[in-house]
């Protein structure tokens, strides 16, 4: 689980990031990133009912994503210190290698 200051909770923050953030796409995830005036990076996860009708499955995927993203966000630093990131899952495949997709996102963010 991410610390409270690294979690994105408010609908307005999600909307702002989705509307005006830059996009990065992988096979199973869609990332929206936007610079904000916060002291630390914040992460929000969106998993629609298209992925699974069952909340148990959606929450399991959310927990897995947050677990994989935790080391990336706790060691963020640098020029992207105040980024707000929203992860959107695109495909319902539970067997996807999300760790490698998060690493690809990390490399993209460092180039930005």
BAGUTOR-228874 format. One record per residue (C-alpha): residue in three letters; y, x, z. Coordinates in Angstrom, 2 decimals, padded with zeros to 5 digits. Layout:
<rs>
type: Ala; Y: Y; X: X; Z: Z
...
</rs>
This chain:
<rs>
type: Unk; Y: 000.00; X: 000.00; Z: 000.00
type: Unk; Y: 003.49; X: 001.20; Z: -000.75
type: Unk; Y: 006.09; X: 001.51; Z: 002.01
type: Unk; Y: 008.48; X: -001.45; Z: 002.29
type: Unk; Y: 011.43; X: 000.44; Z: 000.77
type: Unk; Y: 009.33; X: 001.14; Z: -002.37
type: Unk; Y: 008.34; X: -002.49; Z: -003.00
type: Unk; Y: 010.12; X: -004.77; Z: -005.41
type: Unk; Y: 010.18; X: -008.29; Z: -003.97
type: Unk; Y: 013.14; X: -010.34; Z: -005.23
type: Unk; Y: 012.97; X: -012.43; Z: -008.38
type: Unk; Y: 016.45; X: -011.26; Z: -009.41
type: Unk; Y: 015.31; X: -007.62; Z: -009.34
type: Unk; Y: 012.24; X: -008.43; Z: -011.42
type: Unk; Y: 014.33; X: -010.38; Z: -013.95
type: Unk; Y: 016.98; X: -007.66; Z: -014.23
type: Unk; Y: 014.36; X: -004.99; Z: -014.86
type: Unk; Y: 012.42; X: -007.09; Z: -017.38
type: Unk; Y: 015.57; X: -008.09; Z: -019.28
type: Unk; Y: 017.35; X: -004.75; Z: -019.55
type: Unk; Y: 014.76; X: -002.10; Z: -018.68
type: Unk; Y: 013.21; X: 000.37; Z: -021.10
type: Unk; Y: 009.60; X: -000.32; Z: -022.09
type: Unk; Y: 006.48; X: 001.80; Z: -022.19
type: Unk; Y: 003.20; X: 000.32; Z: -023.42
type: Unk; Y: -000.38; X: 001.41; Z: -022.91
type: Unk; Y: -003.60; X: -000.35; Z: -023.84
type: Unk; Y: -003.76; X: -002.43; Z: -020.66
type: Unk; Y: -000.35; X: -002.11; Z: -019.00
type: Unk; Y: 003.26; X: -002.70; Z: -019.90
type: Unk; Y: 005.89; X: -000.80; Z: -017.91
type: Unk; Y: 009.54; X: -001.72; Z: -017.58
type: Unk; Y: 011.80; X: 000.90; Z: -016.04
type: Unk; Y: 015.46; X: 000.65; Z: -015.14
type: Unk; Y: 017.74; X: 002.91; Z: -013.14
type: Unk; Y: 019.14; X: 001.33; Z: -009.99
type: Unk; Y: 021.45; X: 002.43; Z: -007.19
type: Unk; Y: 018.63; X: 002.52; Z: -004.63
type: Unk; Y: 017.73; X: 005.69; Z: -002.72
type: Unk; Y: 014.06; X: 005.55; Z: -003.69
type: Unk; Y: 012.00; X: 004.23; Z: -006.59
type: Unk; Y: 010.71; X: 000.68; Z: -006.31
type: Unk; Y: 007.64; X: -000.89; Z: -007.88
type: Unk; Y: 006.71; X: -004.46; Z: -008.64
type: Unk; Y: 003.50; X: -005.76; Z: -010.21
type: Unk; Y: 003.11; X: -008.87; Z: -012.37
type: Unk; Y: -000.37; X: -010.19; Z: -013.11
type: Unk; Y: -000.41; X: -013.49; Z: -014.96
type: Unk; Y: -003.08; X: -016.15; Z: -014.89
type: Unk; Y: -004.03; X: -015.06; Z: -018.41
type: Unk; Y: -005.69; X: -012.05; Z: -016.80
type: Unk; Y: -007.78; X: -014.25; Z: -014.51
type: Unk; Y: -007.54; X: -017.79; Z: -013.22
type: Unk; Y: -008.81; X: -016.62; Z: -009.84
type: Unk; Y: -006.23; X: -015.33; Z: -007.37
type: Unk; Y: -008.88; X: -013.13; Z: -005.76
type: Unk; Y: -009.33; X: -011.18; Z: -008.99
type: Unk; Y: -005.58; X: -010.91; Z: -009.65
type: Unk; Y: -004.96; X: -009.65; Z: -006.11
type: Unk; Y: -007.76; X: -007.09; Z: -006.41
type: Unk; Y: -006.20; X: -005.73; Z: -009.61
type: Unk; Y: -002.76; X: -005.67; Z: -007.93
type: Unk; Y: -004.14; X: -003.74; Z: -004.94
type: Unk; Y: -005.88; X: -001.25; Z: -007.25
type: Unk; Y: -002.69; X: -000.69; Z: -009.22
type: Unk; Y: -000.64; X: -000.19; Z: -006.06
type: Unk; Y: -003.24; X: 002.23; Z: -004.71
type: Unk; Y: -003.17; X: 004.27; Z: -007.92
type: Unk; Y: 000.63; X: 004.19; Z: -008.14
type: Unk; Y: 001.24; X: 005.21; Z: -004.53
type: Unk; Y: 001.02; X: 009.02; Z: -005.00
type: Unk; Y: 003.21; X: 008.83; Z: -008.11
type: Unk; Y: 005.93; X: 006.88; Z: -006.33
type: Unk; Y: 005.86; X: 008.84; Z: -003.08
type: Unk; Y: 006.34; X: 012.09; Z: -005.04
type: Unk; Y: 008.85; X: 010.64; Z: -007.52
type: Unk; Y: 012.02; X: 012.72; Z: -006.89
type: Unk; Y: 014.25; X: 014.25; Z: -009.53
type: Unk; Y: 016.51; X: 012.48; Z: -011.99
type: Unk; Y: 014.62; X: 009.18; Z: -011.81
type: Unk; Y: 014.97; X: 008.88; Z: -008.05
type: Unk; Y: 016.41; X: 005.35; Z: -008.08
type: Unk; Y: 014.25; X: 003.80; Z: -010.78
type: Unk; Y: 012.96; X: 000.27; Z: -010.52
type: Unk; Y: 009.61; X: -000.16; Z: -012.25
type: Unk; Y: 007.72; X: -003.35; Z: -013.04
type: Unk; Y: 004.08; X: -003.14; Z: -014.12
type: Unk; Y: 002.76; X: -006.02; Z: -016.22
type: Unk; Y: -000.98; X: -006.24; Z: -016.85
type: Unk; Y: -001.78; X: -007.22; Z: -020.41
type: Unk; Y: -005.53; X: -007.51; Z: -020.77
type: Unk; Y: -008.15; X: -009.01; Z: -018.47
type: Unk; Y: -010.50; X: -006.03; Z: -018.60
type: Unk; Y: -011.30; X: -004.96; Z: -015.06
type: Unk; Y: -013.12; X: -001.87; Z: -016.24
type: Unk; Y: -009.99; X: -000.31; Z: -017.73
type: Unk; Y: -009.11; X: 003.22; Z: -016.60
type: Unk; Y: -005.73; X: 002.39; Z: -015.06
type: Unk; Y: -005.35; X: 005.82; Z: -013.48
type: Unk; Y: -005.01; X: 007.55; Z: -016.85
type: Unk; Y: -002.51; X: 004.92; Z: -017.98
type: Unk; Y: -000.40; X: 005.52; Z: -014.89
type: Unk; Y: -000.50; X: 009.27; Z: -015.61
type: Unk; Y: 000.73; X: 008.57; Z: -019.16
type: Unk; Y: 003.57; X: 006.54; Z: -017.65
type: Unk; Y: 004.40; X: 009.41; Z: -015.26
type: Unk; Y: 004.68; X: 011.81; Z: -018.21
type: Unk; Y: 006.89; X: 009.33; Z: -020.11
type: Unk; Y: 009.21; X: 008.91; Z: -017.11
type: Unk; Y: 009.59; X: 012.69; Z: -016.76
type: Unk; Y: 010.64; X: 012.98; Z: -020.43
type: Unk; Y: 013.18; X: 010.19; Z: -020.08
</rs>
